[in-house]
Amino acid sequence: MRTPNRRLPPRQVEEPFKINNKITAREVRLVGENVEQGIYSTDQARRIAEQQGLDLVEISPTAVPPVCRVIDYSKFKYEQKKRTREMKAKQTKVVVKEIRFGPNTDDHDFAFKLKHAQEFLREGAKIKAYVHFVGRSIVFKERGEILLLKFAQALEDLAKVEQLPKLEGKRMFLYLAPKVAAPKPASKPAGAKEDGKEAKAPATNEAAE
């Protein structure tokens, strides 16, 4: 006899903050613009929130006593989610550009692809360079490794090696990442003194194979 399918109860999402009756501390410190800041019993703080039609939200549970604010919790959560989305959107997306070589790449083609790689690195992109071995050219894998190491050395002023040449199937890969530029020293304002003397004014996407 088949056991009838039982629907599991919906999973309750745990709130990141304690609010209203979920706050267990005996007293709290109220902060915010819409209340007189200070230490209150939790019951009194709840009444203050209720009188304003708002929620009592515990924002710092580890403080002594815990810190609470009187706010609209639904609006507060919405603003928190919005802020999180904006922060994710502002995060720099890693761009990876591919540079493809053959085991018999000549000097002219090498220089052409090197120029593309330099442009990509200056734009902040990472480089995935690889040598593609077709047919029996796999016997020249040492030649491919030398080519990739030469490529990395030519870019050492702009890039650091994330992964040395490594053969995967019929391709040998080299991964490079742009070096972080050293911060420029802050310029001194005009007329600033140095060593007890007044400073002088200053004189007037994948490269084609």
Backbone as ProteinMPNN parsed JSONL, in Angstrom:
{"seq_chain_A": "MRTPNRRLPPRQVEEPFKINNKITAREVRLVGENVEQGIYSTDQARRIAEQQGLDLVEISPTAVPPVCRVIDYSKFKYEQKKRTREMKAKQTKVVVKEIRFGPNTDDHDFAFKLKHAQEFLREGAKIKAYVHFVGRSIVFKERGEILLLKFAQALEDLAKVEQLPKLEGKRMFLYLAPKVAAPKPASKPAGAKEDGKEAKAPATNEAAE", "coords_chain_A": {"N_chain_A": [[0.848, -1.191, 0.0], [0.595, 2.137, -0.922], [2.174, 4.853, 0.617], [0.522, 7.772, 1.453], [1.323, 10.944, -0.011], [2.785, 13.36, 1.976], [2.441, 16.693, 2.756], [4.99, 18.845, 3.513], [5.295, 21.155, 6.191], [5.451, 24.693, 5.528], [8.673, 26.123, 5.405], [9.866, 28.148, 7.939], [11.212, 31.352, 7.749], [13.943, 32.563, 9.429], [14.106, 35.542, 11.223], [16.483, 38.159, 10.856], [16.791, 39.971, 12.909], [15.741, 40.508, 16.292], [12.459, 41.386, 17.174], [9.979, 43.441, 18.768], [7.919, 41.444, 20.734], [9.721, 39.385, 20.662], [12.04, 40.151, 21.772], [14.064, 39.523, 24.486], [15.493, 40.646, 26.56], [15.585, 42.393, 29.722], [15.834, 45.125, 29.94], [16.532, 47.847, 27.682], [18.579, 49.864, 25.5], [17.479, 52.7, 24.007], [17.829, 54.168, 20.841], [17.977, 56.625, 18.226], [16.161, 58.884, 16.026], [13.533, 59.485, 16.558], [12.882, 59.163, 19.216], [13.357, 59.708, 22.756], [16.54, 59.316, 23.697], [17.978, 56.732, 25.68], [18.049, 54.503, 28.567], [15.613, 52.058, 28.926], [12.974, 50.077, 30.386], [12.161, 46.987, 28.813], [9.446, 46.553, 28.328], [8.423, 49.156, 28.524], [9.758, 50.332, 26.379], [8.61, 48.928, 24.278], [6.006, 49.906, 24.43], [6.413, 52.562, 23.724], [7.11, 52.229, 21.058], [4.725, 51.117, 20.073], [2.939, 53.229, 20.451], [3.724, 54.908, 18.427], [3.065, 53.496, 16.261], [4.961, 51.78, 15.29], [7.807, 49.479, 15.177], [9.727, 47.777, 17.694], [13.036, 47.224, 17.422], [15.761, 45.127, 17.868], [18.93, 46.021, 17.431], [21.543, 45.715, 18.187], [22.39, 43.151, 19.756], [24.429, 42.233, 21.447], [25.355, 44.262, 23.0], [25.441, 45.926, 26.233], [23.077, 47.458, 28.09], [21.158, 45.634, 25.512], [20.928, 47.279, 22.318], [18.313, 49.11, 20.878], [16.035, 50.155, 18.267], [13.33, 52.277, 17.313], [11.412, 51.666, 14.726], [9.974, 51.296, 11.397], [9.704, 48.091, 10.702], [9.294, 46.534, 8.389], [9.86, 48.331, 6.332], [12.49, 48.834, 6.999], [13.706, 46.316, 6.537], [13.34, 46.151, 3.777], [14.946, 48.27, 2.88], [17.414, 47.337, 3.726], [17.751, 45.045, 2.1], [17.75, 46.291, -0.387], [20.061, 47.828, -0.196], [21.956, 45.798, -0.026], [21.691, 44.619, -2.56], [22.557, 46.746, -4.151], [25.219, 46.956, -3.344], [26.231, 44.526, -4.267], [25.903, 44.918, -6.979], [27.771, 46.88, -7.429], [30.134, 45.627, -7.098], [33.217, 44.696, -8.515], [33.245, 43.081, -11.567], [34.902, 40.204, -12.662], [36.728, 40.086, -15.544], [37.706, 37.906, -18.06], [40.01, 37.495, -20.548], [40.768, 35.759, -23.544], [43.685, 34.492, -25.062], [44.924, 33.033, -27.845], [47.293, 30.697, -28.99], [49.257, 28.971, -31.465], [51.395, 26.062, -31.637], [53.424, 26.738, -33.361], [53.594, 29.49, -33.529], [54.583, 32.526, -35.002], [57.025, 35.26, -34.75], [55.849, 37.737, -35.44], [53.085, 37.308, -35.111], [53.104, 36.683, -32.423], [53.916, 39.132, -31.284], [51.736, 40.701, -31.998], [49.642, 39.559, -30.519], [50.64, 39.908, -28.001], [50.477, 42.672, -27.728], [47.684, 43.007, -27.658], [47.171, 41.661, -25.253], [48.455, 43.329, -23.414], [46.831, 45.597, -23.557], [44.425, 44.528, -22.578], [45.148, 43.882, -19.931], [45.749, 46.401, -18.882], [43.224, 47.41, -18.801], [42.242, 46.056, -16.703], [41.523, 43.409, -16.948], [41.724, 39.802, -16.648], [43.974, 37.33, -18.008], [43.69, 34.522, -20.048], [45.781, 32.571, -21.486], [46.56, 30.311, -24.061], [47.964, 27.425, -25.674], [47.024, 25.746, -28.495], [46.988, 22.493, -29.468], [46.957, 20.752, -32.422], [46.082, 17.707, -33.853], [48.954, 15.797, -34.516], [50.604, 17.664, -33.486], [50.835, 17.755, -30.801], [53.148, 16.661, -29.941], [54.858, 18.702, -29.728], [54.698, 19.879, -27.235], [56.523, 20.876, -25.37], [57.564, 23.023, -26.725], [55.311, 24.621, -26.757], [55.071, 25.205, -24.026], [57.388, 26.716, -23.575], [56.785, 28.893, -25.173], [54.566, 30.033, -23.826], [55.715, 30.707, -21.366], [57.538, 32.602, -22.225], [55.733, 34.518, -23.054], [54.525, 35.224, -20.602], [56.763, 36.325, -19.334], [57.232, 38.547, -20.935], [55.178, 40.128, -20.152], [55.578, 40.785, -17.541], [55.762, 43.234, -16.231], [53.203, 44.166, -16.117], [51.566, 42.091, -15.318], [50.865, 39.324, -13.093], [51.652, 35.904, -12.55], [49.123, 33.587, -12.284], [48.685, 30.913, -12.702], [50.999, 28.583, -13.736], [52.129, 27.316, -16.981], [50.054, 24.66, -17.964], [49.121, 21.499, -19.07], [46.091, 20.542, -20.437], [44.246, 18.192, -21.75], [44.259, 18.783, -25.138], [45.217, 21.294, -24.947], [47.334, 23.799, -23.636], [47.453, 25.734, -20.807], [47.879, 29.056, -19.532], [47.566, 31.287, -16.878], [47.051, 34.666, -16.177], [47.046, 37.587, -14.103], [46.168, 41.028, -13.644], [48.583, 43.265, -12.27], [48.286, 45.012, -9.188], [48.196, 48.434, -9.173], [50.586, 50.519, -7.595], [49.752, 52.814, -4.995], [49.645, 56.294, -5.712], [51.842, 58.787, -4.389], [50.599, 61.313, -2.178], [50.04, 64.512, -3.462], [51.735, 67.492, -2.583], [50.387, 70.51, -1.283], [50.495, 73.712, -2.991], [53.058, 75.946, -2.025], [53.675, 74.637, 0.275], [55.906, 73.768, 2.926], [59.069, 72.195, 2.967], [61.46, 70.405, 4.704], [62.06, 72.699, 6.15], [62.207, 74.622, 4.204], [60.646, 76.702, 1.781], [58.544, 75.277, -0.589], [59.28, 75.117, -4.061], [57.457, 76.518, -6.812], [55.963, 74.406, -9.192], [57.386, 73.788, -12.455], [56.079, 75.089, -15.52], [38.381, 41.918, -26.307], [38.952, 38.488, -27.188], [41.932, 37.897, -28.745], [42.574, 37.871, -32.231], [43.703, 35.014, -33.959]], "CA_chain_A": [[0.0, 0.0, 0.0], [1.401, 3.344, -1.038], [2.012, 5.862, 1.663], [0.105, 9.037, 0.84], [2.291, 12.041, 0.067], [2.498, 14.339, 3.025], [3.022, 18.004, 2.499], [5.767, 19.382, 4.629], [4.906, 22.534, 6.532], [6.374, 25.672, 4.947], [9.822, 26.44, 6.253], [9.823, 29.515, 8.43], [12.462, 32.09, 7.59], [14.33, 33.203, 10.692], [14.371, 36.967, 11.07], [17.853, 38.492, 11.277], [16.747, 40.809, 14.112], [14.612, 40.301, 17.201], [11.576, 42.55, 17.199], [8.802, 43.457, 19.643], [7.846, 40.448, 21.804], [10.83, 38.431, 20.558], [13.166, 40.688, 22.545], [13.979, 38.886, 25.804], [16.214, 41.411, 27.589], [14.702, 43.115, 30.648], [15.909, 46.543, 29.606], [17.235, 48.117, 26.429], [18.966, 51.247, 25.256], [16.818, 53.211, 22.809], [18.538, 55.182, 20.062], [17.231, 57.006, 17.031], [15.739, 60.279, 15.926], [12.131, 59.688, 16.933], [12.679, 58.832, 20.633], [14.329, 60.272, 23.693], [17.501, 58.243, 23.876], [18.252, 56.373, 27.059], [17.781, 53.118, 28.943], [14.216, 51.834, 29.297], [12.567, 48.682, 30.497], [11.737, 46.521, 27.488], [7.998, 46.79, 28.201], [8.228, 50.582, 28.258], [10.233, 50.588, 25.015], [7.586, 48.4, 23.36], [4.865, 50.83, 24.437], [6.815, 53.735, 22.933], [7.012, 51.836, 19.648], [3.304, 50.933, 19.745], [2.305, 54.552, 20.379], [4.083, 55.517, 17.145], [2.686, 52.573, 15.19], [6.197, 51.237, 14.732], [8.318, 48.263, 15.806], [10.941, 47.848, 18.493], [13.972, 46.316, 16.752], [17.036, 44.966, 18.564], [19.95, 46.126, 16.383], [22.845, 45.323, 18.729], [22.038, 42.273, 20.872], [25.557, 41.926, 22.333], [25.643, 45.406, 23.873], [24.87, 45.829, 27.582], [22.021, 46.554, 27.627], [21.012, 45.599, 24.054], [20.517, 48.538, 21.693], [17.11, 48.962, 20.054], [15.515, 51.333, 17.577], [11.894, 52.272, 17.019], [11.355, 51.88, 13.28], [9.079, 50.446, 10.612], [10.586, 46.96, 10.413], [9.141, 46.121, 6.991], [10.618, 49.295, 5.528], [13.886, 48.623, 7.351], [14.166, 45.134, 5.815], [13.383, 46.489, 2.353], [16.125, 49.109, 2.646], [18.587, 46.478, 3.895], [17.874, 44.234, 0.886], [18.108, 47.195, -1.482], [21.467, 48.19, -0.014], [22.741, 44.613, -0.366], [21.684, 44.488, -4.022], [23.394, 47.812, -4.714], [26.614, 46.622, -3.078], [26.606, 43.447, -5.187], [25.981, 45.485, -8.334], [28.971, 47.709, -7.524], [31.322, 44.793, -7.034], [33.881, 44.584, -9.807], [33.131, 41.781, -12.219], [36.173, 39.772, -13.221], [36.684, 39.821, -16.98], [38.809, 37.051, -18.499], [40.227, 37.541, -21.992], [41.527, 34.616, -24.036], [44.702, 34.682, -26.096], [45.206, 31.691, -28.368], [48.499, 30.497, -29.786], [49.573, 27.652, -31.998], [52.766, 25.72, -31.239], [54.37, 27.311, -34.319], [53.339, 30.93, -33.64], [55.793, 33.265, -35.384], [57.307, 36.461, -33.955], [54.894, 38.795, -35.765], [51.82, 36.957, -34.465], [53.347, 36.782, -30.983], [53.912, 40.555, -30.931], [50.363, 41.177, -32.17], [48.844, 39.09, -29.384], [51.207, 40.544, -26.814], [49.907, 44.016, -27.67], [46.306, 42.848, -27.185], [47.212, 41.288, -23.836], [48.81, 44.531, -22.656], [45.627, 46.431, -23.493], [43.465, 43.869, -21.682], [45.626, 44.0, -18.552], [45.594, 47.8, -18.46], [41.792, 47.602, -18.546], [41.904, 45.32, -15.487], [41.068, 42.049, -17.247], [42.663, 38.697, -16.51], [44.334, 36.717, -19.282], [43.832, 33.067, -20.162], [46.515, 32.301, -22.719], [46.722, 28.87, -24.245], [48.459, 26.882, -26.935], [46.134, 24.675, -28.954], [47.717, 21.49, -30.251], [46.076, 20.065, -33.369], [46.647, 16.471, -34.401], [50.22, 15.305, -33.976], [51.412, 18.774, -32.955], [50.959, 17.583, -29.357], [54.534, 16.278, -29.645], [55.6, 19.941, -29.508], [54.184, 20.509, -26.011], [57.6, 21.641, -24.731], [57.62, 24.283, -27.458], [54.181, 25.412, -26.27], [55.381, 25.687, -22.672], [58.377, 27.787, -23.722], [56.074, 30.039, -25.739], [53.742, 30.652, -22.786], [56.608, 31.317, -20.382], [58.042, 33.813, -22.874], [54.6, 35.445, -23.034], [54.406, 35.712, -19.222], [57.918, 37.171, -19.042], [57.065, 39.806, -21.664], [54.109, 40.895, -19.499], [55.819, 40.784, -16.095], [55.553, 44.571, -15.665], [51.765, 44.418, -16.006], [50.793, 40.932, -14.853], [51.458, 38.288, -12.256], [51.224, 34.573, -12.975], [48.219, 32.885, -11.365], [48.919, 29.482, -12.914], [52.021, 28.301, -14.734], [51.605, 26.493, -18.075], [49.57, 23.336, -17.565], [48.472, 20.825, -20.191], [44.774, 19.959, -20.185], [43.806, 17.671, -23.04], [45.094, 19.252, -26.245], [45.509, 22.705, -24.741], [48.186, 24.143, -22.498], [46.926, 27.011, -20.323], [48.616, 29.954, -18.642], [46.644, 32.297, -16.352], [47.69, 35.89, -15.697], [46.163, 38.593, -13.5], [46.831, 42.338, -13.634], [49.184, 43.703, -11.015], [47.629, 46.17, -8.59], [49.085, 49.594, -9.256], [50.946, 51.109, -6.299], [49.108, 54.12, -4.825], [50.5, 57.447, -5.954], [52.001, 59.626, -3.182], [49.741, 62.5, -2.188], [50.747, 65.72, -3.891], [51.755, 68.518, -1.547], [49.789, 71.758, -1.751], [51.431, 74.77, -3.376], [53.481, 76.781, -0.905], [53.993, 73.827, 1.445], [57.318, 73.805, 3.251], [59.712, 70.892, 3.076], [62.764, 70.52, 5.343], [62.287, 74.067, 6.584], [62.282, 75.526, 3.071], [59.399, 76.836, 1.042], [58.609, 74.5, -1.822], [59.239, 75.905, -5.279], [56.313, 76.254, -7.68], [56.365, 73.501, -10.271], [57.456, 74.291, -13.825], [54.879, 74.884, -16.287], [37.906, 40.484, -26.233], [39.939, 37.477, -27.606], [42.701, 38.347, -29.886], [42.506, 36.976, -33.388], [44.913, 34.208, -34.105]], "C_chain_A": [[0.887, 1.245, 0.0], [1.11, 4.318, 0.098], [1.619, 7.181, 1.016], [1.165, 10.118, 1.035], [1.868, 13.043, 1.132], [3.197, 15.65, 2.693], [3.757, 18.499, 3.736], [5.321, 20.803, 4.928], [5.905, 23.513, 5.944], [7.473, 26.044, 5.932], [9.784, 27.91, 6.655], [11.2, 30.156, 8.306], [12.768, 32.826, 8.889], [14.692, 34.661, 10.443], [15.788, 37.281, 11.557], [17.913, 39.33, 12.552], [15.566, 40.389, 14.983], [13.766, 41.566, 17.219], [10.463, 42.334, 18.217], [8.871, 42.389, 20.719], [8.954, 39.403, 21.744], [12.049, 38.892, 21.365], [13.039, 40.215, 23.986], [14.695, 39.658, 26.913], [15.23, 42.184, 28.465], [14.696, 44.608, 30.373], [16.763, 46.728, 28.361], [17.632, 49.589, 26.372], [18.325, 51.69, 23.946], [17.687, 54.269, 22.15], [17.688, 55.515, 18.844], [16.745, 58.433, 17.117], [14.345, 60.527, 16.501], [11.834, 59.324, 18.384], [13.671, 59.62, 21.476], [15.293, 59.155, 24.069], [17.796, 58.012, 25.348], [17.934, 54.916, 27.305], [16.356, 53.017, 29.466], [14.014, 50.355, 29.592], [12.044, 48.265, 29.128], [10.248, 46.751, 27.278], [7.718, 48.25, 27.868], [8.658, 50.928, 26.829], [9.228, 50.075, 23.986], [6.401, 49.349, 23.276], [5.18, 52.083, 23.614], [6.686, 53.432, 21.441], [5.551, 51.719, 19.219], [2.599, 52.276, 19.591], [2.594, 55.25, 19.052], [3.685, 54.637, 15.959], [3.888, 51.94, 14.517], [6.615, 49.985, 15.494], [9.548, 48.579, 16.644], [11.894, 46.793, 17.939], [15.305, 46.32, 17.493], [18.156, 44.941, 17.52], [21.342, 45.747, 16.868], [22.622, 44.459, 19.962], [23.175, 42.024, 21.859], [25.932, 43.088, 23.25], [24.975, 45.203, 25.225], [24.408, 47.213, 28.016], [21.921, 46.564, 26.101], [20.48, 46.926, 23.514], [19.339, 48.278, 20.758], [16.764, 50.28, 19.375], [14.027, 51.156, 17.359], [11.746, 52.653, 15.552], [10.25, 51.03, 12.665], [9.917, 49.273, 10.12], [10.492, 46.506, 8.959], [9.944, 47.035, 6.07], [12.116, 49.118, 5.754], [14.463, 47.429, 6.591], [14.302, 45.417, 4.326], [14.64, 47.297, 2.028], [17.415, 48.301, 2.794], [18.827, 45.636, 2.646], [18.311, 45.084, -0.299], [19.584, 47.561, -1.407], [22.377, 47.017, -0.391], [22.826, 44.424, -1.871], [22.594, 45.526, -4.669], [24.875, 47.513, -4.51], [27.097, 45.522, -4.011], [26.785, 43.983, -6.601], [27.258, 46.284, -8.522], [30.253, 46.891, -7.484], [31.909, 44.62, -8.429], [33.743, 43.169, -10.349], [34.461, 41.438, -12.88], [35.977, 39.42, -14.69], [37.916, 39.007, -17.35], [38.871, 37.081, -20.024], [41.109, 36.366, -22.408], [42.495, 35.037, -25.143], [45.118, 33.292, -26.565], [46.464, 31.688, -29.234], [48.468, 29.111, -30.426], [51.001, 27.329, -31.612], [53.824, 26.323, -32.156], [54.124, 28.806, -34.542], [54.634, 31.676, -33.962], [55.915, 34.555, -34.567], [56.283, 37.564, -34.2], [53.556, 38.547, -35.063], [51.947, 37.069, -32.949], [53.268, 38.239, -30.534], [52.51, 41.141, -31.015], [49.511, 40.795, -30.958], [49.358, 39.663, -28.064], [50.626, 41.944, -26.632], [48.468, 43.972, -27.17], [46.283, 42.546, -25.687], [47.544, 42.491, -22.966], [47.603, 45.452, -22.495], [44.615, 45.843, -22.519], [43.869, 44.055, -20.22], [45.485, 45.426, -18.031], [44.135, 48.125, -18.169], [41.327, 46.841, -17.306], [41.433, 43.906, -15.712], [42.159, 41.029, -16.933], [42.901, 38.087, -17.892], [44.377, 35.197, -19.127], [44.485, 32.803, -21.516], [46.686, 30.792, -22.853], [47.276, 28.554, -25.625], [47.573, 25.702, -27.291], [46.92, 23.743, -29.872], [46.731, 20.716, -31.117], [46.787, 18.829, -33.898], [47.935, 16.069, -33.71], [51.1, 16.424, -33.418], [51.576, 18.69, -31.442], [52.388, 17.191, -28.971], [55.389, 17.517, -29.377], [55.157, 20.648, -28.223], [55.265, 21.311, -25.28], [57.743, 23.001, -25.4], [56.488, 25.212, -27.005], [54.444, 25.991, -24.89], [56.371, 26.845, -22.725], [57.712, 29.056, -24.235], [55.27, 30.776, -24.67], [54.602, 31.324, -21.716], [57.225, 32.604, -20.931], [56.975, 34.91, -22.849], [54.449, 36.066, -21.646], [55.547, 36.663, -18.877], [57.788, 38.529, -19.724], [56.037, 40.713, -20.999], [54.36, 41.1, -18.007], [55.651, 42.16, -15.453], [54.078, 44.858, -15.406], [51.004, 43.299, -15.309], [51.6, 40.047, -13.917], [50.873, 36.946, -12.688], [50.34, 33.955, -11.903], [48.38, 31.378, -11.495], [49.946, 29.319, -14.024], [51.452, 27.398, -15.824], [51.265, 25.074, -17.62], [48.787, 22.735, -18.72], [47.16, 20.199, -19.74], [44.216, 19.501, -21.526], [44.775, 18.099, -24.13], [45.391, 20.745, -26.143], [46.396, 22.88, -23.516], [47.843, 25.569, -22.076], [47.923, 27.735, -19.423], [47.637, 31.028, -18.188], [47.432, 33.464, -15.758], [46.647, 36.832, -15.12], [46.894, 39.925, -13.473], [47.419, 42.65, -12.266], [48.434, 44.92, -10.506], [48.615, 47.317, -8.594], [49.355, 50.142, -7.871], [50.301, 52.475, -6.175], [50.095, 55.258, -5.024], [50.637, 58.27, -4.677], [51.166, 60.884, -3.3], [50.566, 63.72, -2.556], [50.647, 66.776, -2.801], [51.162, 69.807, -2.086], [50.846, 72.796, -2.065], [51.78, 75.609, -2.16], [53.832, 75.99, 0.332], [55.495, 73.835, 1.67], [57.849, 72.402, 3.416], [61.117, 71.091, 3.6], [63.102, 71.966, 5.693], [62.379, 75.065, 5.462], [60.944, 75.57, 2.372], [59.536, 76.107, -0.28], [58.504, 75.41, -3.017], [58.013, 75.551, -6.095], [56.758, 75.373, -8.823], [56.422, 74.224, -11.601], [56.206, 73.872, -14.586], [54.975, 73.581, -17.229], [38.782, 39.376, -26.913], [40.642, 38.002, -28.831], [42.61, 37.358, -31.02], [43.811, 36.233, -33.518], [45.726, 34.678, -35.293]], "O_chain_A": [[1.8, 1.38, 0.814], [-0.038, 4.559, 0.471], [2.314, 7.659, 0.119], [1.81, 10.205, 2.079], [0.726, 13.501, 1.162], [4.39, 15.686, 2.392], [3.212, 18.557, 4.837], [5.006, 21.565, 4.014], [7.093, 23.201, 5.865], [7.231, 26.25, 7.122], [9.681, 28.797, 5.807], [12.212, 29.58, 8.705], [11.956, 33.61, 9.382], [15.489, 34.971, 9.557], [16.236, 36.726, 12.561], [18.955, 39.399, 13.204], [14.526, 39.967, 14.477], [14.292, 42.678, 17.273], [10.06, 41.204, 18.493], [9.784, 42.411, 21.544], [9.11, 38.617, 22.678], [12.972, 38.115, 21.607], [12.027, 40.472, 24.639], [14.516, 39.346, 28.09], [14.163, 42.583, 28.0], [13.677, 45.277, 30.549], [17.6, 45.889, 28.028], [17.096, 50.432, 27.093], [18.6, 51.115, 22.893], [18.216, 55.158, 22.818], [16.784, 54.76, 18.483], [16.896, 59.103, 18.138], [14.019, 61.649, 16.887], [10.669, 59.188, 18.757], [14.679, 60.126, 20.982], [14.9, 58.166, 24.688], [17.856, 58.945, 26.149], [17.591, 54.178, 26.381], [15.942, 53.787, 30.333], [14.765, 49.498, 29.124], [11.543, 49.096, 28.371], [9.825, 47.105, 26.177], [6.871, 48.547, 27.025], [8.002, 51.72, 26.152], [9.016, 50.703, 22.949], [5.853, 49.577, 22.197], [4.321, 52.598, 22.898], [6.217, 54.263, 20.664], [5.181, 52.167, 18.133], [1.76, 52.442, 18.706], [1.807, 56.083, 18.601], [3.934, 54.984, 14.805], [3.849, 51.605, 13.333], [5.879, 49.489, 16.347], [10.302, 49.508, 16.356], [11.592, 45.6, 17.983], [15.901, 47.373, 17.719], [18.314, 43.952, 16.804], [22.23, 45.484, 16.057], [22.658, 44.959, 21.087], [22.917, 41.641, 23.0], [26.731, 42.922, 24.171], [24.05, 44.4, 25.35], [25.245, 48.074, 28.289], [22.535, 47.413, 25.455], [19.688, 47.605, 24.167], [19.364, 47.348, 19.952], [17.139, 51.36, 19.832], [13.527, 50.038, 17.237], [11.929, 53.812, 15.178], [9.67, 50.164, 13.32], [10.747, 49.435, 9.225], [11.502, 46.133, 8.361], [10.619, 46.574, 5.149], [12.913, 49.236, 4.823], [15.571, 47.507, 6.06], [15.259, 44.979, 3.688], [15.313, 47.04, 1.03], [18.39, 48.542, 2.083], [19.961, 45.52, 2.18], [19.133, 44.661, -1.112], [20.275, 47.6, -2.424], [23.432, 47.209, -0.996], [23.89, 44.109, -2.405], [23.316, 45.223, -5.619], [25.693, 47.781, -5.389], [28.228, 45.565, -4.496], [27.687, 43.568, -7.329], [27.781, 46.369, -9.633], [31.33, 47.397, -7.797], [31.18, 44.42, -9.401], [34.08, 42.192, -9.679], [35.064, 42.264, -13.565], [35.162, 38.563, -15.033], [39.037, 39.372, -16.997], [37.904, 36.735, -20.703], [42.07, 36.021, -21.721], [42.16, 35.826, -26.027], [45.603, 32.479, -25.778], [46.663, 32.555, -30.086], [47.751, 28.213, -29.985], [51.761, 28.241, -31.287], [54.993, 26.414, -31.779], [54.412, 29.329, -35.618], [55.65, 31.492, -33.292], [55.021, 34.896, -33.793], [55.889, 38.257, -33.262], [52.969, 39.465, -34.492], [51.013, 37.497, -32.271], [52.631, 38.549, -29.527], [52.136, 41.981, -30.197], [48.752, 41.614, -30.44], [48.587, 39.874, -27.127], [50.319, 42.353, -25.512], [48.07, 44.802, -26.353], [45.476, 43.106, -24.945], [46.97, 42.652, -21.889], [47.382, 46.017, -21.424], [44.017, 46.569, -21.725], [43.027, 44.35, -19.372], [45.139, 45.633, -16.868], [43.844, 49.02, -17.375], [40.171, 46.955, -16.899], [40.984, 43.251, -14.771], [43.35, 41.342, -16.949], [42.124, 38.304, -18.822], [45.004, 34.661, -18.214], [43.822, 32.812, -22.553], [46.928, 30.092, -21.87], [47.089, 29.295, -26.591], [47.392, 24.779, -26.496], [47.443, 24.155, -30.907], [45.791, 20.102, -30.611], [47.937, 18.892, -34.332], [48.006, 16.006, -32.483], [52.203, 16.171, -32.934], [52.35, 19.447, -30.855], [52.795, 17.363, -27.823], [56.503, 17.41, -28.864], [55.232, 21.874, -28.131], [54.958, 22.317, -24.639], [58.009, 24.005, -24.739], [56.674, 26.423, -26.883], [54.083, 27.135, -24.613], [56.217, 27.835, -22.01], [58.031, 30.159, -23.791], [55.29, 32.006, -24.614], [54.25, 32.394, -21.219], [57.412, 33.575, -20.197], [57.284, 36.084, -22.648], [54.268, 37.277, -21.517], [55.338, 37.678, -18.214], [58.187, 39.548, -19.159], [56.017, 41.919, -21.244], [53.466, 41.537, -17.283], [55.418, 42.245, -14.247], [53.744, 45.698, -14.571], [49.921, 43.525, -14.769], [52.831, 40.024, -13.945], [49.73, 36.875, -13.138], [50.753, 33.815, -10.752], [48.231, 30.647, -10.515], [49.78, 29.853, -15.12], [50.408, 26.776, -15.625], [52.068, 24.39, -16.986], [47.899, 23.376, -19.282], [47.123, 19.426, -18.783], [43.769, 20.313, -22.336], [45.97, 17.812, -24.056], [45.768, 21.38, -27.127], [46.23, 22.203, -22.502], [47.93, 26.499, -22.877], [48.687, 27.127, -18.674], [46.947, 31.622, -19.016], [48.345, 33.278, -14.954], [45.508, 36.875, -15.586], [48.112, 39.956, -13.3], [46.824, 42.336, -11.235], [47.996, 45.761, -11.291], [49.73, 47.197, -8.085], [48.44, 50.223, -7.051], [50.292, 53.235, -7.143], [51.236, 55.196, -4.565], [49.658, 58.44, -3.95], [51.037, 61.457, -4.382], [51.656, 63.931, -2.024], [49.6, 66.937, -2.173], [51.412, 70.164, -3.237], [51.94, 72.784, -1.501], [50.91, 75.946, -1.357], [54.242, 76.567, 1.339], [56.269, 73.902, 0.716], [57.165, 71.524, 3.941], [61.893, 71.853, 3.024], [64.243, 72.408, 5.561], [62.605, 76.249, 5.715], [60.197, 74.592, 2.371], [60.515, 76.289, -1.004], [57.734, 76.37, -3.006], [57.57, 74.403, -6.077], [57.84, 75.581, -9.372], [55.641, 75.137, -11.866], [55.518, 72.857, -14.471], [54.027, 73.268, -17.949], [39.754, 40.044, -27.265], [40.037, 38.474, -29.794], [42.572, 36.147, -30.801], [44.883, 36.761, -33.223], [46.785, 34.118, -35.577]]}, "name": "protein", "num_of_chains": 1, "seq": "MRTPNRRLPPRQVEEPFKINNKITAREVRLVGENVEQGIYSTDQARRIAEQQGLDLVEISPTAVPPVCRVIDYSKFKYEQKKRTREMKAKQTKVVVKEIRFGPNTDDHDFAFKLKHAQEFLREGAKIKAYVHFVGRSIVFKERGEILLLKFAQALEDLAKVEQLPKLEGKRMFLYLAPKVAAPKPASKPAGAKEDGKEAKAPATNEAAE"}
